[in-house]
Amino acid sequence: MTYTFNRFLLDTKNFKLIHEGNVVDVEPRVFDVIVYLVENNNKVVTRDELFQTVWDGRDVLDATLSNHIKIARQVLGDNGQLQHTIKTIHGRGYQFIGQVNDKPAELKPSNAKARYYFLVAVALLVLVFIFFQFKSNKKQNIDTPLIAVLPLTNNKPSSDNDYFGIAIADQIIGHLNYLHNISVRPSASIRKYINAIDSVSVGKELEVDYILTGNYLKVNNTIRLNIELIEIKSSQLIWRSKQIEVENKNAFELQDIVAQRVINALKVKFSTAEIQRIEKDIPNSPLAYEYYLRGIAYSFTNDGNRLAIEMLKKSLDLDDNYALTYVKLGDRIRRYKQFSLQDMPFQKAKDYYLKALKINPELLNALSYLAMYYTETNQIEKAIELANKMVEINPNHADTHFTLGYIYRYAGLVDSAIKEMEKAVSLDAHNPKYRSLIGTFSGNGNYHKALKMTELYETSSFTLGWKGLMYRRLGDNKKALDYYNQVIKKDQYGLWANVATVFKSYILGNTKQGLIAVEKLSSAANNDGETLYYLASYYALLGDKENAIHTLEKAINAGYYNYPFMVSNSYFTTIENDGRFKKLLKRALAKHSDFKEMLLTQNH
């Protein structure tokens, strides 16, 4: 929804406040306060309502709310004396008194239809070219090529069309994932290269053989697109498309012609099964697909995940038969719950993955996420079954290797886990999904490798937190404290702020504060065995033996039995002589051994 008032534009979908054409920087919770007041304009909003809505009912000081109201007024050019926008109703709450006009930013079906057909046409056209290009490479005995599809550049930037560059790239990448003889960097790896100028440098950084890039321009109902392919080794432009131009009236015709050409061409090179898998990932509703594209374009921050969830749900309201929407929605829900510590039904993520697979049983993303869910909830046999199916569909896909590594880590096959996860990272070094290898290195005592790997990803609470953990493991408490303080300032109420507080409190000798932070993490934790294992180690580190043993038992019951990690974790020194702890280690070892035996049986 978009609102206008006092020469301001408030865009709740894109999380923006704009004043006379300029974006105004607003802290997330201050933004939420403004949104709630605007949505309830001319009504008296109580302080309790704001605490319940903006802070999700958390125990927050009155002074905190007063300070947020003060900042909101400053942002909107108001103050406590003038009160021409936000009025204080003494003893009751606040009232937004600015003149508000609603401007719903709904999408137009005709434009959505044109854009959808255009995307499909472009994706299939690129497949045709890649087929011929890499067929030539095969004759020259060149190994399976690695390709990255960069976000296309908008020649006339606008908030309404900027997401389109990511969307086109994502569509092409999704189709290429099914092809065995091409390895493609997924969308998560290329997001940060929006408007990249030096494609060759990007290609070297991503360690690929080719970069597919281009630009687009939308004028009224016409979209013009230029695409080019660059060979990284020679820094040569080896192909440039003629300008592609699509209008509403001929979009469907063009899509139909190009699709037929692709099917005819690719059957020579690729199997019928591979082509059929691509065809399954085409939606029924162009408008729903437009919402889907907008949803996946949001960043992976807590606010980005929240907005993506809202947009993807709108997509499902219009078309409940598009598998990829279910996958992306399940992933965003899982991320939002895990990192924001918000109360969101984790089970819904599993339900969405299952719905996606009911529509398309061979959708790799859905298989990967569902396998991870089964791994985290003590259903490891189901997880292995799904991972084996991924191997059959595409053994060269990065997600296939990462999923196997994830399962192996839970079961304690550490060397195998590292091997598979390193393979995933080698195929897609900058995919944030694969940064989980940092934790695998850490648990195995490879602290320098873990620290080095944090540099592959953009600075975030996650990377800063792991840097702090690794420097503490390496004995540099000064550096560790510096990173913990950065996380606490950046993350405030999220998962990593509490983890940082645990270790900061331990270093400073304030175990009581550290235990409070562990309790916050515990209250928000689901039944994920690995999360429970970490919590158990935090309790042990801070000297709470009873909770450490109780939580470790829950972790093993939930399916986490990485015996090598448990027996080598120095945090458990405080309970290592406790008979109950020794019994738990024996249980973990037995489950670990049973899993290895199961794998041996499967392989013979």
N, C-alpha and C positions, 0 to 999 in steps of 0.2 A: 504494500500500500504506500502511496505517496501523498503527503500532506503539504500544503503551503500556508504560511502565516508570516506576517511582519517581514516580508521580503526574504523569508527562509523557505527552503524546500527540504522536507524530511522524508528520506527514502528508507523505509523500514526493511525492504527486501535486500538492498545492497549495503545497508548499514552505513548510510551517509547522511550528513547534515551539510547543506549547501546554502551559502549566503551570497546572493548576487553573483552567482556563477562560480564562487570559490568554495572548495571543500573545507569545512571547519573541523579541526582535530578535536575529538571528544573521547574521553575515557569511556570504556564499554558500559560501566554501570551508570554513569551519568547519562549516557545515551539512552539506556533502558528507562531511566527515570523520566526523561523528556518524552520518550515514546508513550509510556503509560499515561502520563498527564495529558498529552495531546489526544490520544485515543479516547480519553474520558473527558474531553474538554467541556467546560461549563458545569461539570459535576464536581462535587467536593470529594477528593480522594483522601482517605485517612492515612495516617502514618502506618497503621497496622497493615493496610492494603499494600502499601509500597514495600514494607518489610517482607510480606508474604509473596508478592509477585517478583520484585527485583532481586531480593536476597533469598528467595525460596524458603522463607520461614526460619532462616538461621538466626541465632542469637546475636543481634547487631546492636551496638550502642546507638542511642538517640542522636548523639553528636555526629555519628557517621552519616546518618540520613540528612541532618541539618547541613553538613558540609557539602554533600552531594547536591542539595537544593541550591546552596549558595553558588557552586560552580556552574550548575545548569543556568542559573540566572545570568551569570557573567558571560557564558557562551552566547546566550540569546540577547545580550545587551540590556539586561534588566538588573535590578538590585533590590535589596530589602526595603529601600525607601520608596522607589518609584512603583514597583510591583505592577507594571503594565502588561506583563506576560504571565508570570506565576504569582498568584496572590495567596498569602497566608490567611487561613481562616482559623483564628485563635481558638484553641481547645478542640478543633475538629480535624484540620489537616491542610490540604493545599488545593487550589483550583487554577486550571489553565484558562486564562481569560482572553488570550489572543484570538483573533478572527481566523478560524481554521477552515480551509477548503479541502475536501477530499478529492484526490485524483487517482483512482485505481489504475495501477500500471498493468492492466491486463493485456495479454498478447492477442494480436489479430490473426485469426485462422488462415487467412489468405497468405500473409507473409510467412507464417510458420510452415505452410505447405510448400511454398516455393523454396524456403531454406532447407527443409528436410530433403526434398528431391535433389537439390543442389549438392548437399552433403554426400548423399549416396552416389550421385553421379561422379563427383570428384574422387571419392574413395575408390570406386571401381575403375575409374580412368587411371588412377595411380597404380592400381594392381596390374592393369594391362601393361603399363610401361615397365614396371619392376619385373614382370614375367620375362619380357623380351631382353631387358638389360642383363638380368642375372642368368638367363639361359646362355647368353654370350659368355658370361664369366665362367660358367660351368665348362664350356668348351676349352677355356684357357686354364682349366684345373685350379681355379680360385676356390678356396674353402668357403663354407657357408658365410655369406656376407652379413655384417652387422650394420643396421641402419637406424638412424634417429630421425623422427619426423618432428620438426620444430613447429611451435605455434606460429601460424601465419600472421603477418603484420597487417594491421588495419591502416590503410592509406589515409583515411579520414577518421581519426579516433573519435568515438562517442560512447557514452555509457550504455547506450542501447545495443551497440553492435560489437563492442570490444571482446566480449566473451567468445565470439564466433571463431576467432583464430585458434583458441584452445579446442573448441568443439570440432572443427574440421580435422585437426591433428588427431584428436582422440578417436574419431570415426575411422580414419585410415589405420591407426595403430591397432584398434580392435579387430579389424579384418585381417591384418597381417599376422596376428598372434596364432592363427590356426595353421599357418603354412610352415611345414617342417624345415624347409631349406632356406628360410630367412629368419634371422634373429633380430627382433626389433625392440628398441628401448620403449618401455611403457610410458603412459602419460605422466605419471608422478615424477619421472626423471627429467622431463622437458619443460615443466611448468615455469621454472625460474628463468628460462631463456626467452621469455616474451620480449619482443623487440630487439633480439640479439642482432648485433651489426656484423660481427666477424664469425661467419658460419664455420670456417675452417678451424678456428680456435675452439669453438664449441664442440666440433667433431672430435678434435684431439682430446679435449677434456672428457668427453663421453666415451672415448676409445672405440669409435665406430669407423666403418669403411666408407659410409656414405651419409650425407645429410640431405634430407628433402626439406626444402623451405619455399617460401613464397609470400605473396601479399594479396590483399583483396580490397575491393572498394564497393560499397553499397550506395547506389544512387537511386532514390525512389524505390521502384520494385525490381530493379536490375542489380545483379551481383556480378562483378568482374573479378576474375581470379587469374593469377600468374603463378606457375609452379616451376621450380628448377631443382635439379639434382647435382650435387657436388661430390666429387671423389676427394676424400681427405688426404690420402697419401700424395697425390699429385697436385692438390689444390686446384684442380681443373673443373670448370663447369662442363659437364658431359651431356647435359640435356636440359632444354628449356621448352615448356609447353607454349603453344600458341595461346593467346588470351582466351580464356573460357568465359562466356557470357551467358547468363541464364535469366530469363524472364518468366513471370507467372504462366503465361500462356503456352510456353514450350518446355517448361521444366520437366513435366512428366514424360514427354516424348523423348527428350534427351536422355533421361535416366533409363528409359526402356531400351534405347539403342545401345548405350554404353554397357548396360548390364549384359545384353546378349553377346556383345563383342568379348566381354571378359570371360563369360562362361565358355564360349567357343575356344578362346585362346588358352585359358588356364587348364582346361581338361587335357591338353597336350603335356603340360608340365606337372600339374598337381592332380591328386586323386579326386574322384567324384565326392568322396566323403568330406574332403577339405572344403570344397566349394559349397556343399550342402550346409556345413557348419557356419560358413559366412552368411548364407542366405537366412539362417534362423535368427540372426541378430538384426532384423529389420522391423521397426515398430509399425503399428497400425494407424496411430493417430499422429499426424505431423505436429499438432499443437502440443500434445503431451510430450513429444520428443523435444520440442523447443524448451519446455520447462525442465526436462531432463538435462539438456545441454547447459542451461543456466545453472542448474544445481551442481553439476560436476565441475564447473568452472570456479567454484568457491575454494578458498584456501583451506588447509587442514588445521587452522587454528580453532580454538573452541568456538569463537564467534562464527567462523566460516562453516564449521560443522553444523552449528545450530541453524544457520540460514540455508544450508544445503538440504537439511532434513525437511525444512518447510517447503522448499521448492520441489523436491522429489515426491513428497506426498501429494502436491498439486498435480504432478505428472500422473501419479497412479489414479487419482480421482477421474482423470480423463481417459486413461488407457491402463487397465489392470492386467494387460497381457504382454507387457514388454519386459523380458527377463532382466536386462541390464539395470533397469530402474530399481528392481528389488535388491540386486546385488549392491549397488551403490548406497541405497538407503540403509541396508543392514550394516555396511561398513561404517557409515557416518554415525549411526547410533552407537555402535561399539566404541568408536573413537571418542565420541562425546561423553559417554558414560565413564570410560576409563580415565580420561585425562582431565575432565572438568569436575569429576566426583559428583555429577548431578544424578538425581534419582530418575533413571530411565530404564524401562524393562529390557534387560539384556536378552531375555528369551525371544523378544521380537526380532533380533538380528538373525537368529537361527531360523525363525519362521519365514523371513524374507528370503534367505538363501534357499530354503526348500521350495518355495514358490518359484524362484528363478529356475531351479533345476527341473521342476515339473514342466516348465515351458520349454527349456533347452537343457537336456540332461548332460550335454557336453560343454557347458559354459565353464571355462577354466577358472575365472575369478570366483564364481560361486562354489565350485568344487574346492578351491583352496581355502576360502574363508570358512566353509562348513567343516572341512577337515580340521582346521585350527580350533573351531568351536568344540568339536568332538574330543580333540586332544585335551582341551582345557576342562572338560567335564567328565573325565574318566570313561571315555568311550573310544579308546585308542585303536581297537580293532576296526571300528567303523572308519576312523581317520585313515588308517593304512589302506583300507579298501578304496577310499576315494583318491588317495595319493597314487595308488597303482593305476587307477583309471586315468589320472592326469598323465602318467608316463605313457600310456597307450595313445592318448590323444596327441600330445606333443612333448616328447622327451627332452627337447632342446629349449623349452620355455623356462624362463627364470622362476616363475611361480611354482613350477613343478619341483625344482630343486629346493626352493625355500621351504615349501610345505613339508617335504621329507625331512629336512634339517630340523624344522620346528618339532615334529613328532619325535625324532631321535633325541632331541635335547630333553624333552619331558621324561623319556624312558631311560636316560642316562648313557646313551651311546654317543659320548661327547665327540670322539674323533670323527664319527660318521656325520654328526650334526654339523661340525665345523666344515667338513669337506663339502657337504651339500650347500650350506649357506654361503660359503666362499664362492661356489660355482654360481649361485644366484647373483651375488654381488659382482662377480666378473662379467656377467651378462648385462647387469643393470646397476652400476655402481652407486647411483644417486637416488635410487628408489627408497623413500623413507620407510617403506614396509620392511625392507631388509636390514635396517639399522639394528634389528633385534640381535644380529650377530655380535654387537658390542657386548651385550649381556652374556652371550656364550663365551666369548673371549675372557670376560671378567671372571665368570664362574670357574674357568679352567686355569686361572692364574696368569693369563696373558694380558697383563694390565697395559703394557706399552702398545700392544696391537689394538686393544680396545680404545685407548686414548687417541691413537692415530686415526682410527676409523671415524671418530666423532667429527673429524675435519671434512669428511665427505659430504656432510649435510649442512643445511642452513642453520645459523645460530637459533636455538630455541631453548625452552625450558628443559627439554629432553637432553639435548647435547650438552648444555651447561651443567645439568645435574650429573650426567655421567662423567664429565670432566672432574667435577668435585669428588665423586666416588673413587675415581681412579687415582687422583693425586693423594687422597687419604690413604688408599691401599699402598701407595708408593712412599708414604711417610711424610709427605709435604702438606702438613695441616694448614699452613698459611695460605697456599694456593687453593686448597680445598675450601677453606672458609670464604675466600673471595668469590668462588663460583657459587657456593651455597647462598651467599648474600644476593648475588645477581638473580638467582632463581627465585628466591623469596620475593624480591622486588618485582620481578617480571610476571610470576605466576599467581601470586597472592593466595587464592583459595584452592588452587588445583592440586593434582596428585604430586607433582614434583616439588611444590613449595613445602608440602608436608614431609616428603622424603628428605629434602635439604634441612628442614628443621630438626629431624631425627638426628642427623649426623652432626650438625652444628651444635646441638645440645650435648651430644656425647663428647665432642672435642672440648667444649667449655665446661663440662662437668655438671650440666644442668639436666640430669636424667629425667626429672619430673616433667619438664616441658617436652622432652623428647618422647616420653610415653604418651603424653596427651596427643601429640602428632600421630603416633602409631595407632592410637584409638580412633582418630578421625579416618585414617586409611582403612582400618578394619571395618568400621561402620559402613563404609562405602563399597567394600570389596564384595565381589560375587563369589561363586564357588570355584573360581579359577585356581587350580592347584599351585601353579607357579607363583601367583600373587600371594597366596597363603604361605608358601615357602619363604618368600622374601620377608613377609611380616613376622614369621616365626624367628627368622635370623635377627630382625631388628629388636624384637623383645629380648632375645638372648643377649645381644650386644649391650642393652640397657639394664640387664640384670633381672628382668622379670621372668624367672625360670618357669613358673606355672603356665603363664600365657604362651611362652615359647614352645613348651612341650605340647600343650593343647592345640596350638595352631599348626604345629608341624604334623601332628596326627591328622588334622583336618586336610592338610595339603596332600598327604599320602592317600587318604581316603578319596580325595577328589581326583586322583590319577597322576600325581606328580611323584615320581620315584627315581629322580636323578641321584642315585647313590654316590657316584664320584664327587658331585658338587657338595652333597651333604657332609661327607666324611672329611672333606678338605677345607670346609668353610670355617675360618678362624673365629667367626662371630659366635659359633656354638661352643667355644671353649668353656663358657660358664656352666654348661650343662653336660659336658662330655662324659662326666663320671656318674651321671644319674642313670639308674637302671632302666627307667622308662625311655630315656633317649636311646640307649643301646638297643632296646627291643624295637624301637621305631626304625633304627638303622637296619636291623635284620629284616624287617618287613619290606623296607625299600629295596634292599639287596635281592630278596626273593622275587619281588615283582620285576625288578630290573633283569634278573636272570631268566624269568619266564618269558619276557618280551624278546630277549635275544634268541631263545629257543624257538619261539613262534616264527621269527624271521627266517631262521635256518630251515624250518619245516616248509615255509612258503617257497623258499628258493631251491628246494630239491624236488 
